[in-house]
Amino acid sequence: MDLPFAPSARSSLGLEWELALVDRQTGDLRSVAERLLNACQEDAAADPDMGLEPDGQHPFVKQELLTNTVELITEVCDDVAQGVGSLRQTAQHVMRYCDPLDVDLYSQGSHPFAPPTEQPVTDKERYAELIRRTQWWGRQMVIYGVHVHVGLDDRRQAMPVVDGLLNFYPHFQALSASSPYWSGEDTGYASQRALMFQQLPTAGLPFQFEEWSGFEQCVADLAHTGVIDDVSEVRWDVRAVPRFGTVEMRICDGLATLEEIAGIAALTQCLVHSLVERMEDGEKIPTMPPWYTQENKWRAARYGLDAIIILNAEGDEELVTDHLTRELERLEPVAKRLGCAAELSLVEDMMREGPGYLRQRQVAEAHDGDLRQIVLDSAARTRMSINGGRSV
């Protein structure tokens, strides 16, 4: 199978932000995505500078699996500031239609108390087929994430970049972990989402290939055996996206604020750019055995920023925050060249202030275990961030 890799500017960006719609008083999930999407689509259709996509959707506000969820995306962006600015503008537009519905936008790795199997599924055949095939696991997908696309100008770089990003899987997971609760219970994990999503076919950790041809063969085999109909159904945590000419980092739990998204986007962009430069200097990107990568994913999902991670094929270990601190220093010159030094510095704020899983447990403890307060707190932070005031 030949998978053409679309032309893409090196280190260009695209951002995706999955958001639940929650009741402003109770924090319950509200299945009003269709009403919100229709309002946004009417605006886009009437705008001569925007218009609708060929499938009738808004170009930047998309349907998702559940009727309580929308996804905001950006156009192709030159830098992190442009990408975050685009997300903010779209989110402000969406919030205009949230107000009459008395709902807020909420993005963490999961909803802390909603019964997963009771959430309505969007009435589309592709979603119905997903549920028919995956059954109970598919009905558990009350999860939300943040995805970052980074452009590559040569598809030969794609598989080494995927492998290189896998070395930083626990860093992204620990920074973003925000799903400790599931169906009203504290799971003991920092990220329940990480372990839940991997139960779907073709989700979870990617396979590792030295060459693009290996990825093409894998996709061909999956299609031949009926696992997928299209390469877009390969939902790995880090993946190449041929139709965009990008590598996509899909590790992160949902993030409440645009500041956090900016930090994650800058870290992703800098790592990818650095990996490409190393390859151009003739360096082979080091990899770890799959069993180490799998263990790192589990450790970060379980322990978050307290995870002791495996660093290399030799099995050396270190606290994830210590290693990340050194990596941020290494990436500072890269960030300056890419124009995202200020955004990369936000990663230090994320480590200092703590990820969503810590805040959620603190909020629950302060309110005698009332999980509704977790949702209301996170939604308030999202609203403040979208409106331009830095969230605390």
Secondary structure, 3 states (H helix, E strand, C coil): CCCCCCCCCCCCEEEEEEEEEEECCCCCECCCHHHHHHHHHHHHHHCCCCCCCCCCCCCCEEECCECCEEEEECCCECCHHHHHHHHHHHHHHHHHHHHHHCEEEECCCECCCCCHHHCCECCCHHHHHHHHHHCCCHHHCCECEEEEEEECCCHHHHHHHHHHHHCCHHHHHHHHCCECEECCEECCCCEHHHHHHCCCCCEECCCCCCCHHHHHHHHHHHHHCCCCCCHHHCEECEEEECCCCEEEECCCECCCCHHHHHHHHHHHHHHHHHHHHHHHCCCCCCCCCHHHHHHHHHHHHHHHHHCEEECCCCCCEEEHHHHHHHHHHHHHHHHHHHCCHHHHHHHHHHHHHCCHHHHHHHHHHHCCCCCHHHHHHHHHHHHHHHCCCCCC
